[in-house]
Amino acid sequence: MAGITVRHVALANDIFSYEKATLIHGSPVNLIHVLRAGGTRDITSAAIEAIEIVNHYVERFCQLETQLTADPGLTEADLSHYVYGMETWMRGNVEFSVRNKRFRSATSPFTELSHCVPDIGDRPDPQ
């Protein structure tokens, strides 16, 4: 499950960072770029496939979660905290990426990132 979590975070980041990393800085190390490299996919179909790949990791994570049993050295509470940590890492990565100015741009090929919710820095400090 930890490996699935890491893959989800990394590949979701590829979706959010496509414009900045690949279109602006020319990095070929990006899932959407790799899916387009054969020249048969347009950006929309490559993005859809990338999202499907990322979503598959969530589905697999959920399947494995239903099969978990506590190791003799772990309590159910330990296991629950560990799973919760991975879930919040995946969700937090997506939430942060959507809200952070780093990936929002008026020129983004993805409308969702060209005009979305205020970024984290736009909110008042809760103190």
LUMTORDO-581010 format. One record per residue (C-alpha): residue number from 1; x, z, y. Coordinates in steps of 0.25 Angstrom, whole numbers, plus 5000, padded with zeros to 4 digits. Layout:
# residues N
<i: NUM	xx: X	zz: Z	yy: Y>
...
//
This chain:
# residues 127
<i: 1	xx: 5000	zz: 5000	yy: 5000>
<i: 2	xx: 5012	zz: 5003	yy: 5009>
<i: 3	xx: 5017	zz: 4988	yy: 5007>
<i: 4	xx: 5003	zz: 4983	yy: 5010>
<i: 5	xx: 5002	zz: 4991	yy: 5023>
<i: 6	xx: 5016	zz: 4986	yy: 5028>
<i: 7	xx: 5012	zz: 4971	yy: 5025>
<i: 8	xx: 4999	zz: 4973	yy: 5032>
<i: 9	xx: 5006	zz: 4979	yy: 5044>
<i: 10	xx: 5017	zz: 4968	yy: 5044>
<i: 11	xx: 5008	zz: 4956	yy: 5042>
<i: 12	xx: 4997	zz: 4961	yy: 5052>
<i: 13	xx: 5008	zz: 4962	yy: 5062>
<i: 14	xx: 5012	zz: 4948	yy: 5059>
<i: 15	xx: 4998	zz: 4944	yy: 5063>
<i: 16	xx: 4998	zz: 4952	yy: 5076>
<i: 17	xx: 5012	zz: 4948	yy: 5080>
<i: 18	xx: 5011	zz: 4933	yy: 5077>
<i: 19	xx: 5010	zz: 4928	yy: 5091>
<i: 20	xx: 5022	zz: 4937	yy: 5096>
<i: 21	xx: 5031	zz: 4936	yy: 5084>
<i: 22	xx: 5029	zz: 4922	yy: 5080>
<i: 23	xx: 5023	zz: 4914	yy: 5091>
<i: 24	xx: 5031	zz: 4921	yy: 5102>
<i: 25	xx: 5044	zz: 4925	yy: 5095>
<i: 26	xx: 5044	zz: 4915	yy: 5084>
<i: 27	xx: 5045	zz: 4924	yy: 5073>
<i: 28	xx: 5042	zz: 4917	yy: 5059>
<i: 29	xx: 5040	zz: 4931	yy: 5053>
<i: 30	xx: 5025	zz: 4932	yy: 5054>
<i: 31	xx: 5014	zz: 4931	yy: 5044>
<i: 32	xx: 5006	zz: 4921	yy: 5052>
<i: 33	xx: 5018	zz: 4912	yy: 5055>
<i: 34	xx: 5022	zz: 4912	yy: 5040>
<i: 35	xx: 5008	zz: 4908	yy: 5037>
<i: 36	xx: 5008	zz: 4897	yy: 5047>
<i: 37	xx: 5022	zz: 4892	yy: 5043>
<i: 38	xx: 5017	zz: 4882	yy: 5033>
<i: 39	xx: 5010	zz: 4875	yy: 5044>
<i: 40	xx: 4997	zz: 4875	yy: 5037>
<i: 41	xx: 4990	zz: 4886	yy: 5044>
<i: 42	xx: 4986	zz: 4888	yy: 5058>
<i: 43	xx: 4988	zz: 4901	yy: 5065>
<i: 44	xx: 4973	zz: 4905	yy: 5063>
<i: 45	xx: 4974	zz: 4903	yy: 5048>
<i: 46	xx: 4988	zz: 4909	yy: 5047>
<i: 47	xx: 4982	zz: 4921	yy: 5055>
<i: 48	xx: 4970	zz: 4922	yy: 5046>
<i: 49	xx: 4979	zz: 4922	yy: 5033>
<i: 50	xx: 4988	zz: 4933	yy: 5039>
<i: 51	xx: 4976	zz: 4942	yy: 5042>
<i: 52	xx: 4971	zz: 4939	yy: 5028>
<i: 53	xx: 4985	zz: 4943	yy: 5022>
<i: 54	xx: 4985	zz: 4956	yy: 5031>
<i: 55	xx: 4970	zz: 4959	yy: 5027>
<i: 56	xx: 4974	zz: 4958	yy: 5012>
<i: 57	xx: 4984	zz: 4969	yy: 5014>
<i: 58	xx: 4973	zz: 4978	yy: 5019>
<i: 59	xx: 4964	zz: 4974	yy: 5007>
<i: 60	xx: 4975	zz: 4977	yy: 4997>
<i: 61	xx: 4978	zz: 4990	yy: 5004>
<i: 62	xx: 4964	zz: 4994	yy: 5003>
<i: 63	xx: 4963	zz: 4990	yy: 4988>
<i: 64	xx: 4976	zz: 4999	yy: 4985>
<i: 65	xx: 4970	zz: 5010	yy: 4993>
<i: 66	xx: 4958	zz: 5011	yy: 4983>
<i: 67	xx: 4968	zz: 5012	yy: 4971>
<i: 68	xx: 4977	zz: 5023	yy: 4977>
<i: 69	xx: 4979	zz: 5036	yy: 4969>
<i: 70	xx: 4987	zz: 5047	yy: 4974>
<i: 71	xx: 5001	zz: 5049	yy: 4968>
<i: 72	xx: 5003	zz: 5062	yy: 4961>
<i: 73	xx: 5012	zz: 5066	yy: 4973>
<i: 74	xx: 5002	zz: 5062	yy: 4983>
<i: 75	xx: 4989	zz: 5068	yy: 4987>
<i: 76	xx: 4977	zz: 5060	yy: 4991>
<i: 77	xx: 4979	zz: 5064	yy: 5005>
<i: 78	xx: 4993	zz: 5059	yy: 5005>
<i: 79	xx: 4988	zz: 5045	yy: 4999>
<i: 80	xx: 4977	zz: 5045	yy: 5010>
<i: 81	xx: 4987	zz: 5047	yy: 5021>
<i: 82	xx: 4996	zz: 5037	yy: 5016>
<i: 83	xx: 4985	zz: 5026	yy: 5015>
<i: 84	xx: 4980	zz: 5030	yy: 5028>
<i: 85	xx: 4993	zz: 5028	yy: 5035>
<i: 86	xx: 4995	zz: 5014	yy: 5029>
<i: 87	xx: 4980	zz: 5010	yy: 5033>
<i: 88	xx: 4983	zz: 5015	yy: 5047>
<i: 89	xx: 4996	zz: 5008	yy: 5048>
<i: 90	xx: 4989	zz: 4995	yy: 5045>
<i: 91	xx: 4978	zz: 4997	yy: 5054>
<i: 92	xx: 4986	zz: 5003	yy: 5065>
<i: 93	xx: 4995	zz: 4991	yy: 5065>
<i: 94	xx: 4984	zz: 4981	yy: 5067>
<i: 95	xx: 4977	zz: 4990	yy: 5078>
<i: 96	xx: 4990	zz: 4991	yy: 5085>
<i: 97	xx: 4993	zz: 4976	yy: 5084>
<i: 98	xx: 4980	zz: 4972	yy: 5090>
<i: 99	xx: 4981	zz: 4982	yy: 5101>
<i: 100	xx: 4995	zz: 4981	yy: 5105>
<i: 101	xx: 5000	zz: 4971	yy: 5116>
<i: 102	xx: 5011	zz: 4966	yy: 5107>
<i: 103	xx: 5002	zz: 4957	yy: 5099>
<i: 104	xx: 4991	zz: 4954	yy: 5110>
<i: 105	xx: 4993	zz: 4942	yy: 5118>
<i: 106	xx: 4984	zz: 4932	yy: 5125>
<i: 107	xx: 4992	zz: 4921	yy: 5118>
<i: 108	xx: 4990	zz: 4927	yy: 5104>
<i: 109	xx: 4985	zz: 4916	yy: 5094>
<i: 110	xx: 4975	zz: 4927	yy: 5089>
<i: 111	xx: 4964	zz: 4930	yy: 5098>
<i: 112	xx: 4963	zz: 4944	yy: 5093>
<i: 113	xx: 4976	zz: 4947	yy: 5099>
<i: 114	xx: 4974	zz: 4940	yy: 5112>
<i: 115	xx: 4964	zz: 4949	yy: 5117>
<i: 116	xx: 4962	zz: 4962	yy: 5110>
<i: 117	xx: 4960	zz: 4977	yy: 5112>
<i: 118	xx: 4969	zz: 4984	yy: 5123>
<i: 119	xx: 4982	zz: 4987	yy: 5117>
<i: 120	xx: 4987	zz: 5000	yy: 5114>
<i: 121	xx: 4995	zz: 5002	yy: 5127>
<i: 122	xx: 4982	zz: 4999	yy: 5135>
<i: 123	xx: 4976	zz: 5012	yy: 5130>
<i: 124	xx: 4977	zz: 5025	yy: 5138>
<i: 125	xx: 4987	zz: 5035	yy: 5132>
<i: 126	xx: 4978	zz: 5045	yy: 5124>
<i: 127	xx: 4988	zz: 5057	yy: 5127>
//
